[in-house]
Amino acid sequence: MIELSSVDKTYNAGKANEYRAGRGVDLRIKPGRVTALRGPSGSGKTTLLGLIGGLTRPSSGRVRLDGRDISALPERFLTELRRATFGFVFQQFQLIRGLSVLENVMLPAAPTGEPHRQVVERAMDLLGQLDLADRADTPCQRLSGGEAQRVAIARALINDPPILIADEPTAHLDSALSLQILAILGELRAQGRTLIVSSHDPLVFDAGLVEHIVDLRDGRVVAEQ
């Protein structure tokens, strides 16, 4: 269970460009379900994903994971928790140019100290599941948008996290590729993973994948269903 209690997030506090991206957010996300954050650009979707996944800390309020307050953890412990618990798929993919597909997928496992051969085997297995095994040695900048998104998903799964966070996973894809990505997310859900996505794409909400919708506006939760 992920719980947010009275969470505020303010950027550049006390400055002329102060911006409140989260305003008194109370939210519970049950494990093993697909939760989607919905709202227009600037509604706070990406900020909320970052707060849930420990990428950013709340200015006030608490974020709890299975009853444990993760918002107050020292950075070293928070980094270890993120690595073991969350996989992240970013809106702009954030693949490292100049590295191959395989190297990009393996990258989050580097700090774990796991034997290199085991990481390679797991990465190749993930690429095979996503029909990318033949692209393992390809520099990531040569990938199509759909391929890059699948590589980003493989990278997010390399440490076998129970929770996958995806920011606008279909934003840069056409309808056919979007449905392909949603099918992959459905398979991950069937494996028992918790999925938390942000989107304003109607395809995401019409695909029968999402079980919990959180509507956001101006940094606030305005509705849930």
N, C-alpha and C positions, 0 to 999 in steps of 0.2 A: 504493500500500500504506500502510495506517495501522497503526502498531505501538505498543503500550503495553508498557513494560518496568518491572516492579516498582513500579507506580503506587499510591501511597497518597494519600488525600485526607482531611484532618482539618479540621473546622470548630471554631472557638472553642478552638484548641489551648491547653492549660494552664489552662483555665477549668473551673468546675464543670459547665458544660453542654457540655463537649467531646464531639464526635461524630465517629466515624470512618465516613465514607461510602464509602471505597474502601480496600481492604486487599490490597496486593501483587498488583495486577491485571497479568497478562501476557496480551496479546491481539493477534492479527493479523487485520486486515480487508482482504480482497482487493478490488481495484477491480472495478467493473462487476457487483457481486453485491448481493443483498438480505440484509442481516444484521439479525437481530432479537434484542434483549436481552429476556429473559424472567425474571420473578420477581415475588414479592409486593410490595405496597407497602412501602417502606422498604428494599428490597434493594439500592438503589444505581443503578437504571437511569437516572434523570434525571441524577444526578451523573456517571455514566460518559459519557453523551451530551455533557454540558458539557465534560468533559475532552477528548473526541475532537474536538469542534468548536472548541476554544480559547476557550470562554466562561468557563472557570475553569482555573486552573493547579493542577497536582498539588503536594501538600505534599512529596512525594519521588517519585523515578522519572522516567521520560522518556516523552514522547509524540512520535512521529516521523511525518511525512508524506512519503512517497517518500524516506525516508532523512534528511530534514531535521528536526532537533530543534526543534519549534515551541513546546515548553513553556518554552524559555529565551529566546524572542524578546522584544525590547522591545515595549511595548504598542502603539506606533504601527505597527510592522511586523506585529504579530499582528492588529491590526484590519484592515489592508489584506489580509492573507492570508485572514481569515475572510470578508470581503466578496467576494473573488474565487473562493473555493473552496467555501464551504458555504452552503447555504440551510437555514433553520431553520423548522420548523413546531412551534409550542409547544402544550402540552396545553390551555391556556386561550385559544388563538387569539392573544391579545394584539393585537387590532386596535385602532386609535386611535378612540375615540368622537368623534363630531363631524366626522370626515373621511369622505369618500365612499369607496366601494369602490375606485375608480380611484386616488384619492390614497393609500390604504393600500397598494395594490400597488406604486405608484411610489416609496414612501418609501425603501427600501433603496438605490435608485439615486441618490438626491440627492447623496451625497458624491462620486460619480464624476466629476461635471462633464460628463457626456454631454449633448448638446443635448436640450432639453425635448421637442421634437417626436418625436425618436427613442424616448425613454422612453415617451411616451404611446402611440406606435404599438405598441411591444413589449408594453406592459401590456394594451392592448386586444386584441392577438392572443392573449395568454395567457387573458384573460377569455373570449374567444370559444371557445378550445379547451376551457374548463371550463364552457361554457354559462352564462356570467355577463355577457355583453356588455350585455344589457338592464338590468343592475343597476349599471352603472358609476357612475352619479350618485347611487345610493342611499346614505344614511348607514349606516355599518356596523352601528349598533345596531338597525337594522330587519331584519337578516338572520336567517334561520333557522339552526339549528345546522349543517346540511349546507352551506348557502351560505357561512357563515362559515369552515368548514373549507376549502372550495374557494378562497375568497379568500386564506386563509392560505397555501395551496399556491402560488397564483399569485404572491403576494408573495415567497415563498421562491425562486421561479424567475426573478425579474425580472433578476438579474445573471447568469443562465445558469450557475449553479454546477455543477461536475461531481459534487458530493456533496450529497445531501439528507438532513437529519437530522430525524426526526419523532418527537416524544414523545407516545406514546399517541394515535395519529391517529384511532382509532375510539372513544375513551373516552366521548364525549358524544353518540354517534349510535346510532340504532336499527339493526337488522340490515340493512335495505334500504339505508340510507345508508352504513353501514359497507362493504358490498359495492361500492357506487359509488366510495367513496374508494379501496378496494383495487384496483379496476379502473384508476383514474387512476394509482396508484403503479405498477401493472404496465406501463402505457404509458411511464412515465418510465424504468423499468428497461429496456424495449425500446429506448429511445433511447441506452442505454449509460451511464446515470448509476449511481453507487453510492448505494444507499439504506441508511440505518441507522435502524432504528425501535426504539422500546421498546413493549412491550405485554404484557398478560396476558389479552388477548381471544382465545379459541379460534378465532374467525373468521379472525384474522390468520394463524394457523398452519395452518388447514385450507384456505386459499384457493389453495394451490400456488404462492404468491409467494415465500416465504422460502426461501433456500438455505443459510443459516448461522444456527444458533440458539445463543445464548450464555445459559446459565442462571446467574442471580445469586442470591446469598443473603448477607445481612449484609455487603454490600460486596465479596464475593469471587466470582470465577468458579468455579462448582462443576461445570460440565459444558459441553461443546460438541458440536454435531452438525451 
